[in-house]
Amino acid sequence: MAIISCPECGRQVSDKALKCPQCNYPIANLEKQESVSLQALQEKIQGVVTNGLTVKVSSVGKLLNIKLTRTPITSVSYDQLWLKISPQLKTDDLRGFSQILISAYSERDIIKSEWERQNDINSKGEIVPNKKDIITGYVFLAILIVGFSSCSYLSNLPRNVQTSSNSSTSISSTSNPSNPSLSTSSPEYLLAGIDKQSKDVSASELAPYTQALDQLESKCQESRMALADMSAATKEILTKKGAKATNLELLNGVYQAVQPYENPQKCAAGFALFATYVDK
């Protein structure tokens, strides 16, 4: 005989009891019922995930564990995969659990997970957003607003340069005393100036920003200036939250996220997702 938690009310009860003395939830054959329910959920999730991924659903007490194993040749964006899995997690499947853990492993290394997310589940069987979800939502909303603003962020920056540590987004677009041949209104020059907090940007300092925008431009649906605009706005949002990130890190981070895709992507979401992984 073992003591288990009633899936309905959470009271401790014998696994041999016919029903819960608190809420009358049927306890008999509960283990068999749970096994059938987990198998059904596993098949449902398997039906929507990328080819090359194997799904295994199990439970440990009140923890619902979803394990994804991919073959080495499978390229997958786990954050986008979550958008496919989450609609399959209905309240009837989650009721009785207090936490859900989703982990992804490579077939070559089933010990160390490549990616995971953990959320609490409330008594209604609803997934409770964690801190990362909340931050992603706010940043994503901000990025979308910026994306539809037709690159208004950079164009509205002050024309004078403020080089104090508290004014990282005010740069000049009029001249570059050290190298007059550089275009000071180009998006790469504007981003480099923000990171350096100076209007004096050399050609060597500008080069990595040009390369980063060249790479992103080939992978994103947005224009070159729109990408720079989203990067600058994202940096300001992160700075206000106490995060540390340069525009160059943001550009390269988004490129790493969209690089595997053959067709151009909407990279606004990439900036939002990347922001959640920046050290705070």
N, C-alpha and C positions, 0 to 999 in steps of 0.2 A: 504494500500500500504506500502511496506517495501523496503528499500534500501539494495541491496545485492552486492556482488563482482562477476564480470564476471569470470567464471571458466577458461576462455581462457587467458584474458589479465589483469584481476584484477581490471578493472575500476569499480567504483561505479555506479550502474544502478538500476532502478526500477524493482521490481519483476513482474510488469505488462507489461513490455516492450516485444515486439515480438522478438527483437534481440538487441545485444549490438551495440551502435552507434560507438564504436571504432573499433571493429574487426568483427562485424556481427555474432557473436556467438549467436545461438538461445536461447533466454531466456524463451520463452513461454513453459509452462509445465516442467520447469527445475526441480522443486521440485519433480514431479512425476518421471522424468527420474533418478534423483539422488537416489530416494528411491528404484527403480528397480535395479540400479547399486550396491547399498550397499547390497541389499538382495542377489544378485548374488555373490558378494565377500564373504559375510557371509557363504553361502552354500559351496563355494570353500574351504574356510579355515576349515570349520567344517569337510570336507571330509578327511583332512590330519592330524588332531590333534588326540591325544590319547583318547581312550575310557574313558568316565567319565568326559570329559571336554565339556562345552557348550559355544558356540561362539555367541557374540552379536556385530554387527558392526553398528555404528551410526556416526553422524557428528555434530559438533558444530562450525558453521562458517567455517573456513578453517582448522579446526582440525579434522582429521580422528581418531575416537576412536574405538579400538578393545578391547572388554572386554571378558576375559576367566574366567569361573566359574567352579571349580572342586568339585566333591563330596569328602567328608572327607576321603574316603578309597582309593582315587586315588593318586598314587605316580608318580610324574612327574618331569623331569629336564627341567626347563623353558628355559635354554640356548640352550639345544638340540631341544626343541620345536620350538624356534625361527628359527632354521635351516630348519624346515619343513614349517613354515609359510612364511618366506621371499620370497621364489620362487613364491608364489601365488600372491604377490603384484606387479602387472604389472603397467607399466607407465600409461596405459589408466585408471586404477582404481585410481591412485594417482594424476593425473593431476587435477589442480584446488584446491588442498589442499596445505597448507604450512607446516603442521606438522602432525606427526602420533604418537599416544600414544597407547601402548599395555599394558594392566594391567591384572593381574591374581588375583583372589579372591577365598577363600574357601567358600563353600556353608554355612558353619557355621558362617562366618564373612564376609559379603558382603560390610562392611564399609571400612575396612582397607585392602589394597592390599598386597599380599605376594611378588609380583614381578612386576616390570614395566620397560619399556624402552621407551624413547622418542627420535625421530629423526626429523630433518627438512626435508622438501621435496622441491626440486628446481622446477623451472618453467617448466622443461621437464617432471616432474612426477617421478623423481628419488630420492631415499632415500639418504640423505647426511650422511656419517659416522659421528658419534659423537666421542668425545674424548675417551670414553671407547672402541669403536670399533677399533680405530686406535691403542691404546695401546695393545689390545688383539691381533691384527694382528702382531705387531712387536714381542711381547713376544711369541706368538704361533710359529712364524717362528724361533725364537731363540731356543725354546724348541725342535722343530723338528730337527734342525741342531744338537743339543746336543744329541737327541735320536738316531740319525743315526751315531754318532761318536764313537760308541762302548765303551761308558764309558771312553772316553779319558780325560774328564775334571778332575776328581779326580786323575786319574793316573798321570797326568802331574803337579799336585800341587808341590810346592817346598818341600823338605824334612825337611827344618828347620822351626821353629815356629817363626812367627812374631806376637806379641801380641798387637801391636798398634791398635788403633781404625780404622785406615785407611786400615788395611790389615786383613780383617775378613776371607779370604778364604785360608790362608796359614797355613797348619797344618803338624804335624809330623806323620809319619807312621812307626816309628822305635821302640819306646819304651814308656812305661808308668811307671815312677818311683814310683808312688803311689800304683800301683797294677800291677805287672809284669804279672799276669795271664790273663789279658784282651788282646784280640787280637787287636793290634793297626792298623791293615790293614783292619778291618771289616768296612763295610759301615756305620754302626751306630756309630762306634767310630770316624770315619772321620767327620761325620756330627756334632756330639756332640763337637768335637774339634773346628770346625768352629764357632759354636755358642758361645762357651766359650772363643774362641781365646786363647786356651792353649792346650798343649799336655797332661796336667795333668787332666785326666777325671776319676772319680771314678765310681764304679759299680752302685751306686744309681743314678748318673747322666746319666749313659748310658742306664738304664732300660727303660725309656719312649721312647727312640729312637728305641730300639729293638722291643718294643711292636708296635710302629707305623709302622715300616717296616714289621713286621709279618702280621699286618692287611692288609696293602697295597698289599703285595705279594700275598695274597689270592684273591685279587680283580682286579689285573692288569696283563696285558700280558707281561709287561717288567720284566726283572730280578731284583733282589734285589739291585745289584750294579748300574744298569741303573736308578732305581728310586732315589737312593742316588745322582747319578750324575746329574739328572735333577733338583733335589731339590737344590743342591749346585749352579748350574748354574743359576737357577731362582732367588735365593737369591742375587747373584751378580748383576743380571740385575736390580732387585728392588732396591738394595742399590745405584746403580748408578743413579737411578731415584729419589732418596731421600725417598724411602719407607722403612718402618720398618717391618721386618719379620724374624723369626728364622726358621731354617730348621724343627724344631719340629712342628711349626705352619703350615708350608707348607705341611708337610706329613699328619698331621691330617686334614687339610682343604681339601686336595685331597681325603682322605679317606671318608669324609663326602659326597663328591660329587658322588663317585662311589659306596658307601655302599649299596644303594637300589637295585643295579643290581645283578642278579643271576650269569650271565656269566662274565668272566674276560674282562675288558675294556682296551682300549689303553689310559693309564693315562697321556700321554704327553699333551693331550688337557686339562686334569684336572688341571695340573700345570699352564697352560696358562690362563685358565678361573679364577682360584683362584687368580692369581696375580692382576687381575683388581679390586678386592674387597679389597685389602690391603690398609690400611690408608696411604695416601701419604703426 
